[in-house]
Amino acid sequence: MKIFNKKRVVLGLIVILVIAAFFGYKNKEYIQQLPIGCAFKTKALCAAVFVSGRDAVTTEREDIGFSPLFKLFKAKIDRAEKSVTSSLLGIGLFEKKAVYVEQMGSVLLSGVAEETIRARKPGIPRPEPANPETILWPMGDRMPDGPPPANIDMAKINSAVDKLFIESNPDKKLFTRSLLIVHNGRLIAESYGPGITKDTPLLSWSMAKSVTNALVGIMVMKGKISLKGPAPVPEWQKADDPRQAITLDQLLRMSSGLEWVEAYAERPVSDVNIMLLLKPDMAAYVASKPLAAKPDTVWRYSSGTTNLIHRIIRDVLGNREAYWQFPRRELFNKIGMRSAIWETDASGTFIGSSYLYAAARDYARFGLLYLNDGVWDGERILPEGWVAYSATPTPAAPKGQYGAHFWLNGSKDSNPKDRLYPRLPGDTFFARGYQGQTIAIIPSCKLVVVRLGMTYDENWGMELFIKNILDAIR
């Protein structure tokens, strides 16, 4: 057996040398990609199988099919212990393991002992409502009787929706999985791709940042946290550290000035990929970053700042179990987001930037909360004025395209020519994620649109689609 293992290791080393020779030995990034690629495949498969209940073969083809690098890694799915282990060619090199933890989803071990991860008992409350099929939408899943209002052209809407599920270009597949349209509080259109149902939790990617915005808002309303005071980050508290002046508002607006590289497939060895796939304590990695610019002078999109915000919330709450329970107790259960599972890093901090899983209807519920100015069924969930704050353009963002953890379309009074999406209203704002995840919120039209999929270049035709929907309901 030992001889066999040695042969496999030697084979792996030969493969590495071949890769290095092919891509150019001087470019070490190609070798550095290997542990990142292995970790991505491991985590993606673990979450798809044990959180979303999806087929592993389909996941490899669609979710992990955008780079040939992933084919180098062989994954073993252990359904009994609910884990995935991957390594280069299956020979143990660059091995990564992710385990499923009840109520916390897929967790990459990242150097933390497996027994430590599995021993966690988060005590997260049960999802509510317990009987959604008997409760009227949007809190529950029982839809109102009768047809949609007569002023809505459902033929046009259904035609637009159907097109998003047709793969007309084999070289540029959309992989649309869920599409929901909510107008004036009513769910008027809903469609799902193969293997996906209304109950399938799907990956948010960076839409999770906007949900993080809600948690901060709740903390502000409870008087537990301040937007304008210095962010309470222990690593920045030395007297001569210029980072101690960074505020939570600047972190929310991506204008902290911290050094950061946010790049994915186009630059695999980047800060965001290193953080998400290799670091056991993501916030600590971010907190170690130096200033690259004076705060509030440069807008730089950063998943890192979101995960730092989550550690701030964790520290302020003071108790890790209270922190783990916080999203469900104070947000998810209050608006009926029953399916939501927020994954953590190995240190136990929610990966607020990227790894929230929820069904499409639950993402729509979140959009409705913001459409209704943070009020749900008469209860104020978010502080008065919080939604307006979130949708106010960040001064450092060159085109007014970003608020406080939400993407914007300029502003209500902006010139359409200056907007990112000229054909959409200026008050449109978005929770958006990698590969085309979208919650579009348009208060002036009382509209929420949710689209989930796996479009590699992210361009799923959002502007034209929403414009067609608007034309059908006017």
C-alpha positions in Angstrom: 0.0 0.0 0.0 2.8 2.4 0.9 4.5 1.8 -2.5 1.2 2.4 -4.3 0.8 5.7 -2.4 4.3 6.8 -3.3 3.6 6.1 -6.9 0.5 8.3 -6.8 2.4 11.1 -5.1 5.2 10.9 -7.7 2.5 11.0 -10.4 1.0 14.1 -8.8 4.4 15.8 -8.7 4.9 15.0 -12.4 1.5 16.6 -13.2 2.5 19.7 -11.3 5.7 20.0 -13.2 3.9 19.5 -16.5 1.4 22.3 -15.5 4.3 24.6 -14.5 6.2 23.9 -17.7 3.0 24.4 -19.8 2.0 27.7 -18.2 5.5 29.0 -17.5 7.4 28.3 -14.3 8.1 31.9 -13.6 4.4 32.6 -13.2 3.9 31.0 -9.8 0.2 32.0 -9.8 -0.6 28.9 -11.8 0.7 26.7 -9.0 -0.9 28.9 -6.3 -4.3 28.3 -8.0 -4.2 24.6 -7.2 -5.2 24.8 -3.5 -7.7 27.6 -4.3 -9.3 25.5 -7.1 -9.4 22.4 -4.9 -11.1 24.3 -2.0 -13.7 25.9 -4.3 -14.7 22.6 -5.8 -14.9 21.0 -2.4 -17.1 23.7 -0.8 -19.3 24.1 -3.9 -20.1 20.3 -4.0 -20.6 20.0 -0.3 -23.1 22.9 -0.2 -24.9 21.8 -3.4 -25.4 18.2 -2.2 -26.1 18.7 1.5 -27.7 22.2 1.6 -29.4 22.5 -1.8 -30.1 18.8 -2.3 -28.8 19.0 -5.9 -27.2 16.4 -8.1 -23.4 16.3 -7.9 -22.9 15.6 -11.6 -25.0 18.6 -12.6 -23.2 20.8 -10.1 -19.8 19.8 -11.5 -21.0 20.5 -15.1 -22.8 23.8 -14.3 -21.4 25.4 -11.2 -17.8 24.3 -11.6 -17.7 24.1 -15.3 -16.3 27.6 -16.0 -12.6 26.5 -15.6 -10.9 23.4 -16.9 -8.7 23.6 -13.7 -11.4 22.0 -11.7 -11.2 18.8 -13.7 -7.8 18.2 -12.1 -9.4 17.6 -8.7 -11.2 14.4 -7.9 -13.9 14.7 -5.2 -15.2 12.0 -2.8 -18.7 12.6 -1.5 -19.3 10.8 1.8 -23.1 10.9 2.3 -23.0 9.1 5.6 -20.8 11.7 7.3 -22.0 14.5 5.0 -18.6 15.6 3.8 -16.7 16.2 0.6 -12.9 15.7 0.2 -11.0 16.7 -2.9 -7.4 16.5 -4.0 -5.3 16.7 -7.1 -6.1 13.7 -9.3 -7.5 12.1 -6.1 -4.0 11.3 -4.8 -4.0 13.5 -1.7 -2.1 16.5 -2.9 -3.7 19.9 -2.0 -6.4 18.0 -0.2 -9.4 20.0 1.1 -12.3 18.9 3.1 -15.7 20.5 3.8 -18.3 19.1 6.2 -22.0 19.8 6.6 -23.1 21.1 10.0 -26.8 21.2 10.8 -28.2 24.8 10.5 -24.8 26.1 9.4 -24.3 24.5 6.0 -21.0 23.6 4.4 -17.8 24.6 6.3 -14.3 24.3 4.9 -12.0 23.0 7.6 -9.2 25.4 6.6 -6.8 24.0 9.1 -9.3 23.8 12.0 -9.9 20.3 13.4 -13.0 18.5 12.0 -14.2 17.6 15.5 -14.1 21.2 16.5 -16.4 22.2 13.6 -18.8 19.2 14.1 -19.1 19.9 17.8 -20.8 23.2 17.3 -24.4 23.4 18.6 -25.6 26.8 17.3 -29.1 26.5 18.8 -30.6 28.4 15.9 -34.4 28.8 16.3 -36.7 26.7 14.1 -37.7 28.3 10.9 -41.0 30.2 11.0 -43.8 30.1 10.1 -44.1 26.3 10.8 -47.0 25.9 8.4 -46.3 28.2 5.5 -48.8 26.5 3.2 -51.7 27.7 5.3 -50.5 31.3 5.6 -51.1 33.9 2.9 -48.2 35.2 0.9 -45.7 36.9 1.5 -45.3 35.5 5.1 -46.5 32.1 3.9 -46.8 30.2 0.7 -50.6 30.3 0.1 -51.3 32.5 -2.9 -54.4 34.7 -3.2 -57.3 33.5 -5.3 -58.2 35.0 -8.6 -56.2 36.2 -11.6 -53.6 39.0 -11.6 -54.9 42.6 -12.1 -56.2 43.3 -15.5 -53.7 46.0 -16.2 -50.9 43.4 -16.3 -50.1 41.8 -19.6 -49.3 38.3 -18.4 -48.7 37.0 -21.9 -45.8 39.5 -22.3 -44.5 38.6 -18.8 -44.6 34.9 -19.4 -42.9 35.2 -22.8 -40.0 37.2 -21.2 -39.7 34.7 -18.4 -39.7 31.7 -20.7 -36.8 33.2 -22.7 -34.5 33.2 -19.7 -34.8 29.4 -19.5 -34.0 28.8 -23.2 -30.3 28.1 -24.0 -30.2 29.7 -27.4 -26.4 30.1 -27.4 -24.5 26.9 -26.6 -21.3 28.9 -26.1 -22.9 31.2 -23.6 -25.3 29.3 -21.4 -27.5 31.2 -18.9 -28.2 28.3 -16.5 -31.2 30.2 -15.1 -32.5 28.4 -12.1 -35.2 30.6 -10.6 -37.2 33.6 -11.7 -39.8 35.5 -9.6 -41.6 38.7 -10.2 -43.5 40.4 -7.3 -45.7 43.5 -8.2 -47.5 45.5 -5.6 -46.8 42.7 -3.1 -48.3 40.0 -5.3 -46.3 37.1 -6.8 -47.3 37.4 -10.4 -44.7 35.1 -12.1 -42.5 32.3 -11.0 -40.5 29.7 -12.9 -37.8 27.2 -12.1 -35.1 25.3 -14.1 -34.6 21.5 -14.1 -34.1 20.0 -10.6 -35.0 23.3 -8.8 -38.2 23.9 -6.9 -39.7 26.7 -4.8 -38.0 25.2 -1.8 -34.5 24.7 -3.1 -31.9 26.9 -1.3 -29.6 28.5 -3.8 -26.3 30.4 -3.4 -26.5 34.1 -3.0 -22.9 35.0 -3.7 -22.7 38.8 -3.0 -26.5 39.3 -2.6 -25.5 38.3 1.0 -23.9 41.7 1.4 -27.2 43.4 1.2 -28.6 41.0 3.9 -25.6 41.9 6.0 -26.8 45.5 5.6 -30.1 44.5 7.2 -28.3 43.0 10.2 -26.3 46.2 10.7 -29.6 48.2 10.5 -31.1 46.0 13.2 -28.1 46.5 15.4 -28.3 50.3 14.8 -32.0 50.3 15.7 -31.2 48.4 18.9 -28.5 51.0 19.8 -25.8 48.4 19.8 -23.6 49.8 17.1 -22.7 53.2 15.6 -22.3 54.0 11.9 -20.2 57.1 12.3 -17.8 56.2 15.2 -14.6 54.3 14.6 -15.2 50.7 13.7 -14.3 48.5 16.7 -11.5 46.4 15.1 -9.0 45.2 17.7 -6.1 45.0 15.2 -6.4 48.8 14.5 -6.3 50.2 18.0 -2.6 51.2 18.3 -2.2 54.9 18.7 -0.3 55.4 15.4 -2.6 53.2 13.3 -4.4 55.3 10.7 -7.0 52.5 10.2 -8.5 53.2 13.6 -10.4 56.2 12.0 -12.3 53.9 9.6 -16.0 54.0 10.4 -18.7 51.3 9.9 -20.4 53.6 7.4 -17.2 53.6 5.3 -17.0 49.8 5.5 -20.6 49.6 4.3 -20.0 52.0 1.5 -16.8 50.2 0.3 -14.8 53.4 0.9 -12.6 52.3 3.8 -9.4 52.8 1.8 -8.2 49.3 2.8 -6.0 47.5 0.2 -8.0 44.8 -1.6 -8.2 42.9 -4.9 -11.6 41.6 -5.7 -11.2 39.3 -8.7 -12.5 35.8 -9.3 -12.1 33.6 -12.4 -10.1 36.3 -14.2 -7.5 36.4 -11.5 -7.8 33.4 -9.3 -5.0 34.3 -6.9 -6.7 37.4 -5.5 -7.5 38.6 -2.0 -11.1 37.5 -2.2 -10.3 34.0 -3.3 -7.6 33.6 -0.8 -10.0 34.8 1.9 -13.0 32.7 0.9 -11.1 29.5 0.2 -8.0 29.4 2.3 -8.4 31.4 5.5 -9.9 29.9 8.6 -10.6 33.4 10.1 -11.6 35.6 7.1 -12.1 38.8 9.1 -8.6 38.5 10.7 -7.1 38.3 7.1 -9.0 41.5 6.2 -8.1 43.3 9.3 -4.4 42.7 8.5 -4.7 44.7 5.3 -3.0 48.1 5.2 -4.5 51.4 4.0 -4.1 51.9 0.3 -5.9 55.3 0.3 -7.3 57.7 2.8 -10.8 56.6 3.9 -13.7 58.1 1.9 -11.5 59.1 -1.0 -11.6 55.9 -3.1 -14.4 53.4 -3.8 -13.1 49.9 -3.9 -15.5 46.9 -3.9 -14.4 44.5 -1.3 -16.0 41.3 0.0 -13.4 41.5 2.8 -15.0 44.5 4.4 -18.3 42.6 4.7 -16.8 39.8 6.6 -15.0 42.2 8.9 -18.4 43.8 9.6 -19.7 40.4 10.6 -16.9 39.9 13.1 -17.8 43.4 14.5 -21.4 42.2 15.0 -20.1 39.0 16.6 -17.9 40.9 19.0 -20.6 43.4 19.9 -23.1 40.6 20.7 -20.4 39.0 22.8 -21.7 35.5 22.7 -21.1 33.2 19.7 -24.4 31.3 20.2 -26.3 34.6 20.4 -24.5 35.7 17.2 -25.3 32.5 15.4 -29.0 32.8 16.3 -29.2 36.5 15.5 -30.0 36.4 11.7 -32.9 34.0 12.2 -34.2 35.4 15.4 -34.2 39.1 14.3 -34.6 38.9 10.5 -35.3 35.6 8.8 -38.2 34.4 11.0 -39.7 37.9 11.1 -40.2 38.0 7.3 -40.8 34.2 6.6 -37.3 33.4 5.2 -37.7 29.8 6.3 -35.0 28.3 4.0 -32.2 30.6 4.8 -28.9 29.1 5.8 -25.9 31.3 6.4 -22.6 29.5 6.2 -19.6 30.3 8.4 -15.9 30.2 8.1 -13.9 27.8 10.2 -13.7 30.4 13.1 -17.5 30.5 13.3 -18.1 33.9 11.7 -20.8 34.1 9.1 -19.4 34.6 5.6 -21.5 37.7 5.1 -20.0 38.5 1.8 -20.9 35.4 -0.2 -22.3 32.3 1.4 -26.0 32.6 2.1 -28.3 30.0 0.8 -32.1 30.6 0.4 -35.0 29.7 -1.9 -36.1 32.2 -4.5 -39.3 33.1 -2.6 -37.2 34.0 0.4 -34.9 36.3 -1.6 -38.1 37.9 -2.8 -39.3 38.4 0.7 -36.1 40.1 1.5 -36.6 42.4 -1.5 -40.2 43.2 -0.3 -38.8 44.2 3.1 -36.8 46.9 1.4 -39.5 47.8 -1.0 -41.7 48.5 2.0 -39.1 50.7 3.7 -38.0 48.1 6.3 -41.6 47.4 7.6 -43.1 43.9 7.6 -46.7 43.3 8.3 -46.9 46.5 10.4 -43.6 45.8 12.3 -40.6 48.0 11.7 -37.7 45.6 11.2 -35.2 48.2 10.0 -34.7 51.7 11.4 -36.7 54.5 9.9 -34.7 56.0 7.1 -32.4 53.0 6.8 -33.6 52.0 3.3 -33.0 55.6 2.1 -29.6 55.6 3.7 -28.8 52.2 2.0 -29.9 53.5 -1.4 -28.0 56.9 -1.2 -25.0 57.0 -3.6 -21.6 56.8 -2.0 -19.7 60.0 -2.7 -16.5 58.1 -3.7 -18.3 55.8 -6.2 -17.6 57.5 -9.6 -21.1 56.9 -11.1 -23.2 56.8 -8.0 -23.5 53.1 -8.6 -23.2 52.0 -5.0 -24.9 52.8 -1.7 -24.4 51.0 1.6 -24.0 47.4 0.5 -26.5 47.8 -2.3 -25.9 48.5 -6.0 -27.7 51.5 -7.3 -28.9 52.8 -10.7 -27.7 56.4 -9.9 -30.5 58.0 -8.0 -34.2 59.0 -8.4 -33.2 62.4 -9.9 -30.2 61.3 -12.0 -30.1 61.8 -15.7 -30.9 58.5 -17.5 -27.8 58.8 -19.6 -25.7 58.8 -16.5 -27.2 55.6 -15.1 -25.7 52.1 -15.4 -29.0 51.0 -16.8 -30.5 53.9 -18.7 -33.8 52.0 -19.5 -34.5 51.4 -15.8 -35.9 53.9 -13.3 -33.3 55.9 -11.2 -34.7 54.6 -7.9 -33.9 51.0 -8.9 -31.5 49.4 -6.4 -30.1 45.9 -6.3 -28.7 43.1 -4.2 -26.4 41.5 -6.8 -24.1 38.5 -6.8 -21.5 36.8 -8.9 -22.7 34.9 -12.0 -26.0 36.8 -12.3 -27.7 36.5 -8.9 -30.1 39.4 -8.6 -32.7 41.0 -6.4 -33.9 44.1 -8.2 -36.1 46.5 -6.2 -37.9 49.4 -7.9 -40.0 51.4 -5.3 -41.6 53.7 -7.9 -43.0 50.7 -9.7 -43.7 48.6 -6.6 -41.7 45.8 -8.2 -39.3 43.1 -7.0 -37.5 40.8 -9.4 -35.4 37.8 -8.3 -33.2 35.9 -10.7 -30.9 33.1 -9.7 -28.6 31.2 -12.0 -25.0 30.5 -13.0 -24.2 32.7 -15.9 -20.4 32.8 -16.2 -20.0 36.3 -17.5 -22.9 37.6 -15.3 -24.7 39.1 -18.3 -28.1 37.4 -18.3 -29.9 40.3 -20.0 -31.2 41.9 -16.8 -31.8 45.4 -18.1 -33.9 44.4 -21.1 -35.8 41.8 -19.1 -36.8 44.2 -16.4 -37.7 46.8 -19.0 -40.0 44.3 -20.7 -41.6 43.5 -17.4 -42.2 47.2 -16.7 -43.7 47.7 -20.1 -46.1 44.8 -19.3 -47.4 46.3 -16.1 -47.8 49.9 -17.0 
